Amino acid sequence: MAQSMNNTSKTEKTANRPVQTIRYGSVRAAVWRNMVDNGNASKPMYNVTFSRSYKDGDIWKDSSSFAGDDLLLLAKVADEAHTWICRHRANSDEMGA
């Protein structure tokens, strides 16, 4: 029984990953895809989360707070995330999804 719970746990962890990650230095954009029921068909919807990595002693941590020097990097990852989403929306439309 414990083994099947571990398999479920692994499946859930695998399914809960971004479809794309864009990184410049310590600044990262993670693109997430959610399927939205749109009547007779499902359609992908994309959301983006932003984070900044930093080291606290020997431990790496993430923050959603950005310093002034991070803002251009944040803009770059946001721009690339937008481009990635637009390309994937166009591909989905071409495939009839």
Biopython code that builds the backbone (N, CA, C, O; Angstrom):
import numpy as np
from Bio.PDB.StructureBuilder import StructureBuilder

atoms = [
    (1, "MET", "N", (0.820, -1.195, 0.000)),
    (1, "MET", "CA", (0.000, 0.000, 0.000)),
    (1, "MET", "C", (0.862, 1.256, 0.000)),
    (1, "MET", "O", (0.549, 2.218, -0.702)),
    (2, "ALA", "N", (1.936, 1.262, 0.773)),
    (2, "ALA", "CA", (2.808, 2.434, 0.832)),
    (2, "ALA", "C", (3.444, 2.713, -0.514)),
    (2, "ALA", "O", (3.678, 3.868, -0.870)),
    (3, "GLN", "N", (3.730, 1.639, -1.278)),
    (3, "GLN", "CA", (4.360, 1.831, -2.574)),
    (3, "GLN", "C", (3.418, 2.551, -3.533)),
    (3, "GLN", "O", (3.869, 3.432, -4.266)),
    (4, "SER", "N", (2.147, 2.219, -3.559)),
    (4, "SER", "CA", (1.220, 2.894, -4.467)),
    (4, "SER", "C", (1.055, 4.363, -4.074)),
    (4, "SER", "O", (0.869, 5.216, -4.942)),
    (5, "MET", "N", (1.119, 4.662, -2.784)),
    (5, "MET", "CA", (1.033, 6.055, -2.358)),
    (5, "MET", "C", (2.257, 6.827, -2.836)),
    (5, "MET", "O", (2.141, 7.987, -3.233)),
    (6, "ASN", "N", (3.433, 6.193, -2.803)),
    (6, "ASN", "CA", (4.641, 6.836, -3.304)),
    (6, "ASN", "C", (4.543, 7.098, -4.789)),
    (6, "ASN", "O", (4.971, 8.152, -5.258)),
    (7, "ASN", "N", (3.978, 6.146, -5.555)),
    (7, "ASN", "CA", (3.819, 6.343, -6.989)),
    (7, "ASN", "C", (2.873, 7.495, -7.278)),
    (7, "ASN", "O", (3.130, 8.292, -8.180)),
    (8, "THR", "N", (1.791, 7.596, -6.534)),
    (8, "THR", "CA", (0.864, 8.701, -6.706)),
    (8, "THR", "C", (1.566, 10.018, -6.392)),
    (8, "THR", "O", (1.397, 11.006, -7.107)),
    (9, "SER", "N", (2.332, 10.024, -5.349)),
    (9, "SER", "CA", (3.062, 11.206, -4.941)),
    (9, "SER", "C", (4.030, 11.651, -6.039)),
    (9, "SER", "O", (4.123, 12.841, -6.343)),
    (10, "LYS", "N", (4.745, 10.703, -6.628)),
    (10, "LYS", "CA", (5.687, 11.015, -7.695)),
    (10, "LYS", "C", (4.958, 11.561, -8.912)),
    (10, "LYS", "O", (5.423, 12.512, -9.541)),
    (11, "THR", "N", (3.810, 10.963, -9.251)),
    (11, "THR", "CA", (3.028, 11.424, -10.393)),
    (11, "THR", "C", (2.550, 12.842, -10.173)),
    (11, "THR", "O", (2.621, 13.666, -11.084)),
    (12, "GLU", "N", (2.065, 13.142, -8.983)),
    (12, "GLU", "CA", (1.590, 14.485, -8.684)),
    (12, "GLU", "C", (2.723, 15.493, -8.766)),
    (12, "GLU", "O", (2.537, 16.591, -9.291)),
    (13, "LYS", "N", (3.902, 15.133, -8.251)),
    (13, "LYS", "CA", (5.044, 16.038, -8.303)),
    (13, "LYS", "C", (5.475, 16.285, -9.745)),
    (13, "LYS", "O", (5.802, 17.415, -10.108)),
    (14, "THR", "N", (5.478, 15.233, -10.575)),
    (14, "THR", "CA", (5.869, 15.362, -11.964)),
    (14, "THR", "C", (4.870, 16.232, -12.712)),
    (14, "THR", "O", (5.264, 17.047, -13.547)),
    (15, "ALA", "N", (3.588, 16.071, -12.425)),
    (15, "ALA", "CA", (2.553, 16.827, -13.119)),
    (15, "ALA", "C", (2.562, 18.299, -12.703)),
    (15, "ALA", "O", (2.050, 19.145, -13.436)),
    (16, "ASN", "N", (3.124, 18.612, -11.561)),
    (16, "ASN", "CA", (3.104, 19.980, -11.056)),
    (16, "ASN", "C", (4.437, 20.683, -11.332)),
    (16, "ASN", "O", (5.084, 21.193, -10.417)),
    (17, "ARG", "N", (4.832, 20.701, -12.599)),
    (17, "ARG", "CA", (6.074, 21.363, -13.008)),
    (17, "ARG", "C", (5.753, 22.368, -14.099)),
    (17, "ARG", "O", (4.803, 22.188, -14.860)),
    (18, "PRO", "N", (6.546, 23.425, -14.176)),
    (18, "PRO", "CA", (6.308, 24.384, -15.257)),
    (18, "PRO", "C", (6.609, 23.749, -16.619)),
    (18, "PRO", "O", (7.447, 22.852, -16.723)),
    (19, "VAL", "N", (5.918, 24.223, -17.659)),
    (19, "VAL", "CA", (6.163, 23.711, -19.007)),
    (19, "VAL", "C", (7.382, 24.389, -19.622)),
    (19, "VAL", "O", (7.950, 23.887, -20.592)),
    (20, "GLN", "N", (7.781, 25.521, -19.064)),
    (20, "GLN", "CA", (8.960, 26.234, -19.550)),
    (20, "GLN", "C", (9.537, 27.063, -18.407)),
    (20, "GLN", "O", (8.799, 27.657, -17.621)),
    (21, "THR", "N", (10.846, 27.096, -18.328)),
    (21, "THR", "CA", (11.539, 27.935, -17.350)),
    (21, "THR", "C", (12.545, 28.789, -18.096)),
    (21, "THR", "O", (13.320, 28.286, -18.909)),
    (22, "ILE", "N", (12.530, 30.077, -17.816)),
    (22, "ILE", "CA", (13.441, 31.021, -18.447)),
    (22, "ILE", "C", (14.222, 31.684, -17.332)),
    (22, "ILE", "O", (13.647, 32.149, -16.348)),
    (23, "ARG", "N", (15.538, 31.725, -17.489)),
    (23, "ARG", "CA", (16.378, 32.237, -16.404)),
    (23, "ARG", "C", (17.453, 33.166, -16.935)),
    (23, "ARG", "O", (18.122, 32.873, -17.926)),
    (24, "TYR", "N", (17.604, 34.283, -16.258)),
    (24, "TYR", "CA", (18.726, 35.192, -16.472)),
    (24, "TYR", "C", (19.350, 35.428, -15.104)),
    (24, "TYR", "O", (18.749, 36.071, -14.243)),
    (25, "GLY", "N", (20.554, 34.908, -14.908)),
    (25, "GLY", "CA", (21.199, 35.050, -13.614)),
    (25, "GLY", "C", (20.331, 34.451, -12.520)),
    (25, "GLY", "O", (19.955, 33.280, -12.587)),
    (26, "SER", "N", (20.015, 35.247, -11.523)),
    (26, "SER", "CA", (19.238, 34.744, -10.387)),
    (26, "SER", "C", (17.727, 34.930, -10.579)),
    (26, "SER", "O", (16.942, 34.530, -9.719)),
    (27, "VAL", "N", (17.321, 35.528, -11.692)),
    (27, "VAL", "CA", (15.898, 35.812, -11.930)),
    (27, "VAL", "C", (15.315, 34.751, -12.859)),
    (27, "VAL", "O", (15.902, 34.411, -13.887)),
    (28, "ARG", "N", (14.143, 34.233, -12.475)),
    (28, "ARG", "CA", (13.535, 33.127, -13.206)),
    (28, "ARG", "C", (12.051, 33.380, -13.449)),
    (28, "ARG", "O", (11.340, 33.905, -12.592)),
    (29, "ALA", "N", (11.603, 32.989, -14.646)),
    (29, "ALA", "CA", (10.178, 32.956, -14.967)),
    (29, "ALA", "C", (9.804, 31.502, -15.187)),
    (29, "ALA", "O", (10.484, 30.790, -15.925)),
    (30, "ALA", "N", (8.738, 31.060, -14.559)),
    (30, "ALA", "CA", (8.224, 29.707, -14.751)),
    (30, "ALA", "C", (6.857, 29.826, -15.420)),
    (30, "ALA", "O", (5.962, 30.493, -14.901)),
    (31, "VAL", "N", (6.701, 29.175, -16.573)),
    (31, "VAL", "CA", (5.443, 29.207, -17.318)),
    (31, "VAL", "C", (4.670, 27.945, -16.976)),
    (31, "VAL", "O", (5.184, 26.832, -17.087)),
    (32, "TRP", "N", (3.427, 28.138, -16.557)),
    (32, "TRP", "CA", (2.556, 27.030, -16.143)),
    (32, "TRP", "C", (1.398, 26.913, -17.120)),
    (32, "TRP", "O", (0.830, 27.921, -17.542)),
    (33, "ARG", "N", (1.049, 25.688, -17.478)),
    (33, "ARG", "CA", (-0.093, 25.460, -18.372)),
    (33, "ARG", "C", (-1.222, 24.810, -17.586)),
    (33, "ARG", "O", (-1.021, 23.827, -16.872)),
    (34, "ASN", "N", (-2.403, 25.375, -17.733)),
    (34, "ASN", "CA", (-3.618, 24.812, -17.147)),
    (34, "ASN", "C", (-4.612, 24.601, -18.277)),
    (34, "ASN", "O", (-4.786, 25.469, -19.132)),
    (35, "MET", "N", (-5.254, 23.457, -18.278)),
    (35, "MET", "CA", (-6.265, 23.195, -19.295)),
    (35, "MET", "C", (-7.606, 23.708, -18.788)),
    (35, "MET", "O", (-8.035, 23.386, -17.680)),
    (36, "VAL", "N", (-8.257, 24.511, -19.618)),
    (36, "VAL", "CA", (-9.532, 25.112, -19.270)),
    (36, "VAL", "C", (-10.606, 24.483, -20.140)),
    (36, "VAL", "O", (-10.465, 24.415, -21.361)),
    (37, "ASP", "N", (-11.680, 24.024, -19.512)),
    (37, "ASP", "CA", (-12.795, 23.447, -20.246)),
    (37, "ASP", "C", (-13.541, 24.580, -20.941)),
    (37, "ASP", "O", (-14.047, 25.498, -20.295)),
    (38, "ASN", "N", (-13.600, 24.500, -22.258)),
    (38, "ASN", "CA", (-14.221, 25.547, -23.059)),
    (38, "ASN", "C", (-15.389, 24.952, -23.843)),
    (38, "ASN", "O", (-15.363, 24.924, -25.074)),
    (39, "GLY", "N", (-16.400, 24.481, -23.141)),
    (39, "GLY", "CA", (-17.537, 23.860, -23.812)),
    (39, "GLY", "C", (-17.189, 22.472, -24.288)),
    (39, "GLY", "O", (-17.020, 21.555, -23.484)),
    (40, "ASN", "N", (-17.081, 22.311, -25.614)),
    (40, "ASN", "CA", (-16.806, 20.999, -26.204)),
    (40, "ASN", "C", (-15.320, 20.656, -26.263)),
    (40, "ASN", "O", (-14.960, 19.522, -26.579)),
    (41, "ALA", "N", (-14.473, 21.607, -25.967)),
    (41, "ALA", "CA", (-13.032, 21.363, -26.088)),
    (41, "ALA", "C", (-12.295, 21.961, -24.897)),
    (41, "ALA", "O", (-12.803, 22.839, -24.199)),
    (42, "SER", "N", (-11.098, 21.465, -24.691)),
    (42, "SER", "CA", (-10.226, 22.039, -23.673)),
    (42, "SER", "C", (-9.234, 22.955, -24.361)),
    (42, "SER", "O", (-8.802, 22.704, -25.487)),
    (43, "LYS", "N", (-8.884, 24.015, -23.667)),
    (43, "LYS", "CA", (-7.957, 24.989, -24.225)),
    (43, "LYS", "C", (-6.884, 25.280, -23.177)),
    (43, "LYS", "O", (-7.194, 25.436, -21.997)),
    (44, "PRO", "N", (-5.610, 25.354, -23.610)),
    (44, "PRO", "CA", (-4.567, 25.662, -22.628)),
    (44, "PRO", "C", (-4.580, 27.141, -22.235)),
    (44, "PRO", "O", (-4.771, 28.019, -23.077)),
    (45, "MET", "N", (-4.376, 27.393, -20.963)),
    (45, "MET", "CA", (-4.225, 28.753, -20.453)),
    (45, "MET", "C", (-2.864, 28.785, -19.761)),
    (45, "MET", "O", (-2.514, 27.864, -19.022)),
    (46, "TYR", "N", (-2.107, 29.840, -20.005)),
    (46, "TYR", "CA", (-0.767, 29.939, -19.456)),
    (46, "TYR", "C", (-0.684, 31.042, -18.399)),
    (46, "TYR", "O", (-1.233, 32.130, -18.574)),
    (47, "ASN", "N", (0.003, 30.743, -17.315)),
    (47, "ASN", "CA", (0.292, 31.710, -16.259)),
    (47, "ASN", "C", (1.791, 31.693, -16.012)),
    (47, "ASN", "O", (2.463, 30.700, -16.290)),
    (48, "VAL", "N", (2.306, 32.785, -15.493)),
    (48, "VAL", "CA", (3.741, 32.887, -15.259)),
    (48, "VAL", "C", (3.993, 33.333, -13.822)),
    (48, "VAL", "O", (3.339, 34.248, -13.321)),
    (49, "THR", "N", (4.945, 32.680, -13.169)),
    (49, "THR", "CA", (5.403, 33.124, -11.858)),
    (49, "THR", "C", (6.864, 33.549, -11.993)),
    (49, "THR", "O", (7.616, 32.995, -12.794)),
    (50, "PHE", "N", (7.245, 34.536, -11.199)),
    (50, "PHE", "CA", (8.602, 35.070, -11.243)),
    (50, "PHE", "C", (9.246, 34.883, -9.874)),
    (50, "PHE", "O", (8.588, 35.012, -8.841)),
    (51, "SER", "N", (10.533, 34.580, -9.881)),
    (51, "SER", "CA", (11.246, 34.435, -8.618)),
    (51, "SER", "C", (12.706, 34.831, -8.794)),
    (51, "SER", "O", (13.230, 34.918, -9.904)),
    (52, "ARG", "N", (13.332, 35.066, -7.657)),
    (52, "ARG", "CA", (14.757, 35.393, -7.617)),
    (52, "ARG", "C", (15.407, 34.453, -6.625)),
    (52, "ARG", "O", (14.939, 34.322, -5.494)),
    (53, "SER", "N", (16.481, 33.797, -7.034)),
    (53, "SER", "CA", (17.208, 32.878, -6.161)),
    (53, "SER", "C", (18.287, 33.642, -5.403)),
    (53, "SER", "O", (18.906, 34.566, -5.930)),
    (54, "TYR", "N", (18.492, 33.241, -4.179)),
    (54, "TYR", "CA", (19.579, 33.811, -3.380)),
    (54, "TYR", "C", (20.054, 32.752, -2.394)),
    (54, "TYR", "O", (19.345, 31.791, -2.094)),
    (55, "LYS", "N", (21.257, 32.952, -1.903)),
    (55, "LYS", "CA", (21.846, 31.991, -0.990)),
    (55, "LYS", "C", (21.836, 32.561, 0.417)),
    (55, "LYS", "O", (22.322, 33.666, 0.658)),
    (56, "ASP", "N", (21.272, 31.790, 1.348)),
    (56, "ASP", "CA", (21.237, 32.143, 2.764)),
    (56, "ASP", "C", (22.151, 31.145, 3.474)),
    (56, "ASP", "O", (21.729, 30.043, 3.825)),
    (57, "GLY", "N", (23.394, 31.542, 3.679)),
    (57, "GLY", "CA", (24.384, 30.599, 4.216)),
    (57, "GLY", "C", (24.719, 29.584, 3.145)),
    (57, "GLY", "O", (25.202, 29.949, 2.073)),
    (58, "ASP", "N", (24.468, 28.308, 3.424)),
    (58, "ASP", "CA", (24.716, 27.245, 2.446)),
    (58, "ASP", "C", (23.436, 26.816, 1.728)),
    (58, "ASP", "O", (23.474, 25.898, 0.908)),
    (59, "ILE", "N", (22.316, 27.457, 2.017)),
    (59, "ILE", "CA", (21.019, 27.031, 1.490)),
    (59, "ILE", "C", (20.517, 28.009, 0.439)),
    (59, "ILE", "O", (20.481, 29.218, 0.669)),
    (60, "TRP", "N", (20.123, 27.468, -0.735)),
    (60, "TRP", "CA", (19.520, 28.298, -1.773)),
    (60, "TRP", "C", (18.040, 28.477, -1.471)),
    (60, "TRP", "O", (17.345, 27.526, -1.115)),
    (61, "LYS", "N", (17.568, 29.713, -1.618)),
    (61, "LYS", "CA", (16.161, 30.035, -1.387)),
    (61, "LYS", "C", (15.632, 30.853, -2.554)),
    (61, "LYS", "O", (16.402, 31.376, -3.361)),
    (62, "ASP", "N", (14.313, 30.959, -2.637)),
    (62, "ASP", "CA", (13.657, 31.765, -3.664)),
    (62, "ASP", "C", (12.864, 32.875, -3.009)),
    (62, "ASP", "O", (12.353, 32.727, -1.899)),
    (63, "SER", "N", (12.770, 33.991, -3.716)),
    (63, "SER", "CA", (11.999, 35.135, -3.247)),
    (63, "SER", "C", (11.203, 35.706, -4.409)),
    (63, "SER", "O", (11.602, 35.566, -5.565)),
    (64, "SER", "N", (10.096, 36.340, -4.114)),
    (64, "SER", "CA", (9.327, 37.043, -5.148)),
    (64, "SER", "C", (9.571, 38.543, -5.056)),
    (64, "SER", "O", (8.836, 39.330, -5.652)),
    (65, "SER", "N", (10.590, 38.939, -4.318)),
    (65, "SER", "CA", (10.979, 40.335, -4.158)),
    (65, "SER", "C", (12.219, 40.589, -5.015)),
    (65, "SER", "O", (13.136, 39.769, -5.052)),
    (66, "PHE", "N", (12.237, 41.729, -5.702)),
    (66, "PHE", "CA", (13.319, 42.028, -6.630)),
    (66, "PHE", "C", (13.955, 43.360, -6.286)),
    (66, "PHE", "O", (13.260, 44.324, -5.962)),
    (67, "ALA", "N", (15.281, 43.414, -6.356)),
    (67, "ALA", "CA", (16.023, 44.654, -6.133)),
    (67, "ALA", "C", (16.015, 45.468, -7.427)),
    (67, "ALA", "O", (15.672, 44.956, -8.492)),
    (68, "GLY", "N", (16.388, 46.712, -7.321)),
    (68, "GLY", "CA", (16.440, 47.572, -8.494)),
    (68, "GLY", "C", (17.307, 46.999, -9.601)),
    (68, "GLY", "O", (16.964, 47.109, -10.778)),
    (69, "ASP", "N", (18.426, 46.389, -9.235)),
    (69, "ASP", "CA", (19.322, 45.807, -10.228)),
    (69, "ASP", "C", (18.727, 44.574, -10.914)),
    (69, "ASP", "O", (19.224, 44.156, -11.960)),
    (70, "ASP", "N", (17.676, 43.988, -10.345)),
    (70, "ASP", "CA", (17.039, 42.805, -10.934)),
    (70, "ASP", "C", (15.973, 43.166, -11.968)),
    (70, "ASP", "O", (15.539, 42.299, -12.726)),
    (71, "LEU", "N", (15.548, 44.422, -12.012)),
    (71, "LEU", "CA", (14.374, 44.780, -12.803)),
    (71, "LEU", "C", (14.553, 44.586, -14.301)),
    (71, "LEU", "O", (13.614, 44.162, -14.974)),
    (72, "LEU", "N", (15.722, 44.882, -14.843)),
    (72, "LEU", "CA", (15.931, 44.644, -16.272)),
    (72, "LEU", "C", (15.921, 43.146, -16.582)),
    (72, "LEU", "O", (15.402, 42.724, -17.615)),
    (73, "LEU", "N", (16.498, 42.350, -15.682)),
    (73, "LEU", "CA", (16.454, 40.898, -15.872)),
    (73, "LEU", "C", (15.022, 40.389, -15.774)),
    (73, "LEU", "O", (14.622, 39.496, -16.522)),
    (74, "LEU", "N", (14.261, 40.950, -14.862)),
    (74, "LEU", "CA", (12.853, 40.586, -14.724)),
    (74, "LEU", "C", (12.096, 40.913, -16.011)),
    (74, "LEU", "O", (11.275, 40.121, -16.474)),
    (75, "ALA", "N", (12.374, 42.078, -16.583)),
    (75, "ALA", "CA", (11.728, 42.466, -17.843)),
    (75, "ALA", "C", (12.106, 41.499, -18.968)),
    (75, "ALA", "O", (11.260, 41.140, -19.787)),
    (76, "LYS", "N", (13.369, 41.078, -19.012)),
    (76, "LYS", "CA", (13.822, 40.151, -20.050)),
    (76, "LYS", "C", (13.143, 38.791, -19.925)),
    (76, "LYS", "O", (12.700, 38.233, -20.929)),
    (77, "VAL", "N", (13.054, 38.250, -18.715)),
    (77, "VAL", "CA", (12.399, 36.940, -18.569)),
    (77, "VAL", "C", (10.904, 37.067, -18.839)),
    (77, "VAL", "O", (10.296, 36.136, -19.368)),
    (78, "ALA", "N", (10.297, 38.209, -18.485)),
    (78, "ALA", "CA", (8.876, 38.422, -18.773)),
    (78, "ALA", "C", (8.649, 38.483, -20.282)),
    (78, "ALA", "O", (7.687, 37.906, -20.791)),
    (79, "ASP", "N", (9.533, 39.180, -20.996)),
    (79, "ASP", "CA", (9.421, 39.286, -22.447)),
    (79, "ASP", "C", (9.561, 37.911, -23.102)),
    (79, "ASP", "O", (8.779, 37.566, -23.988)),
    (80, "GLU", "N", (10.540, 37.134, -22.677)),
    (80, "GLU", "CA", (10.730, 35.798, -23.257)),
    (80, "GLU", "C", (9.569, 34.870, -22.918)),
    (80, "GLU", "O", (9.168, 34.052, -23.746)),
    (81, "ALA", "N", (9.029, 34.989, -21.714)),
    (81, "ALA", "CA", (7.867, 34.171, -21.338)),
    (81, "ALA", "C", (6.678, 34.533, -22.226)),
    (81, "ALA", "O", (5.950, 33.650, -22.679)),
    (82, "HIS", "N", (6.483, 35.815, -22.471)),
    (82, "HIS", "CA", (5.399, 36.273, -23.343)),
    (82, "HIS", "C", (5.568, 35.716, -24.752)),
    (82, "HIS", "O", (4.606, 35.232, -25.349)),
    (83, "THR", "N", (6.784, 35.782, -25.285)),
    (83, "THR", "CA", (7.066, 35.246, -26.619)),
    (83, "THR", "C", (6.796, 33.751, -26.670)),
    (83, "THR", "O", (6.202, 33.261, -27.630)),
    (84, "TRP", "N", (7.227, 33.019, -25.644)),
    (84, "TRP", "CA", (7.021, 31.573, -25.599)),
    (84, "TRP", "C", (5.524, 31.243, -25.597)),
    (84, "TRP", "O", (5.077, 30.350, -26.318)),
    (85, "ILE", "N", (4.764, 31.966, -24.787)),
    (85, "ILE", "CA", (3.314, 31.726, -24.705)),
    (85, "ILE", "C", (2.649, 32.030, -26.042)),
    (85, "ILE", "O", (1.807, 31.257, -26.500)),
    (86, "CYS", "N", (3.012, 33.141, -26.673)),
    (86, "CYS", "CA", (2.423, 33.500, -27.968)),
    (86, "CYS", "C", (2.694, 32.431, -29.017)),
    (86, "CYS", "O", (1.802, 32.086, -29.791)),
    (87, "ARG", "N", (3.900, 31.909, -29.052)),
    (87, "ARG", "CA", (4.231, 30.841, -30.009)),
    (87, "ARG", "C", (3.416, 29.587, -29.750)),
    (87, "ARG", "O", (2.933, 28.950, -30.686)),
    (88, "HIS", "N", (3.261, 29.232, -28.484)),
    (88, "HIS", "CA", (2.510, 28.015, -28.173)),
    (88, "HIS", "C", (1.010, 28.193, -28.386)),
    (88, "HIS", "O", (0.324, 27.238, -28.750)),
    (89, "ARG", "N", (0.501, 29.380, -28.170)),
    (89, "ARG", "CA", (-0.909, 29.647, -28.494)),
    (89, "ARG", "C", (-1.125, 29.522, -30.000)),
    (89, "ARG", "O", (-2.108, 28.928, -30.443)),
    (90, "ALA", "N", (-0.211, 30.080, -30.781)),
    (90, "ALA", "CA", (-0.327, 30.004, -32.245)),
    (90, "ALA", "C", (-0.285, 28.552, -32.707)),
    (90, "ALA", "O", (-1.065, 28.155, -33.573)),
    (91, "ASN", "N", (0.615, 27.757, -32.138)),
    (91, "ASN", "CA", (0.698, 26.337, -32.494)),
    (91, "ASN", "C", (-0.574, 25.601, -32.105)),
    (91, "ASN", "O", (-1.031, 24.732, -32.848)),
    (92, "SER", "N", (-1.156, 25.930, -30.958)),
    (92, "SER", "CA", (-2.398, 25.282, -30.518)),
    (92, "SER", "C", (-3.536, 25.639, -31.461)),
    (92, "SER", "O", (-4.360, 24.786, -31.790)),
    (93, "ASP", "N", (-3.589, 26.896, -31.899)),
    (93, "ASP", "CA", (-4.635, 27.323, -32.819)),
    (93, "ASP", "C", (-4.505, 26.616, -34.165)),
    (93, "ASP", "O", (-5.512, 26.261, -34.777)),
    (94, "GLU", "N", (-3.278, 26.410, -34.630)),
    (94, "GLU", "CA", (-3.045, 25.733, -35.900)),
    (94, "GLU", "C", (-3.461, 24.275, -35.821)),
    (94, "GLU", "O", (-3.934, 23.706, -36.805)),
    (95, "MET", "N", (-3.287, 23.670, -34.652)),
    (95, "MET", "CA", (-3.611, 22.256, -34.477)),
    (95, "MET", "C", (-5.084, 22.058, -34.128)),
    (95, "MET", "O", (-5.549, 20.925, -34.001)),
    (96, "GLY", "N", (-5.821, 23.166, -33.973)),
    (96, "GLY", "CA", (-7.237, 23.059, -33.674)),
    (96, "GLY", "C", (-7.554, 22.827, -32.223)),
    (96, "GLY", "O", (-8.660, 22.399, -31.892)),
    (97, "ALA", "N", (-6.600, 23.102, -31.339)),
    (97, "ALA", "CA", (-6.839, 22.899, -29.904)),
    (97, "ALA", "C", (-7.448, 24.129, -29.284)),
    (97, "ALA", "O", (-7.720, 24.145, -28.084)),
]
sb = StructureBuilder()
sb.init_structure("model")
sb.init_model(0)
sb.init_chain("A")
sb.init_seg("    ")
for serial, (resi, resn, name, xyz) in enumerate(atoms, 1):
    if name == "N":
        sb.init_residue(resn, " ", resi, " ")
    sb.init_atom(name, np.array(xyz, "f"), 0.0, 1.0, " ", f" {name:<3s}", serial, name[0])
structure = sb.get_structure()
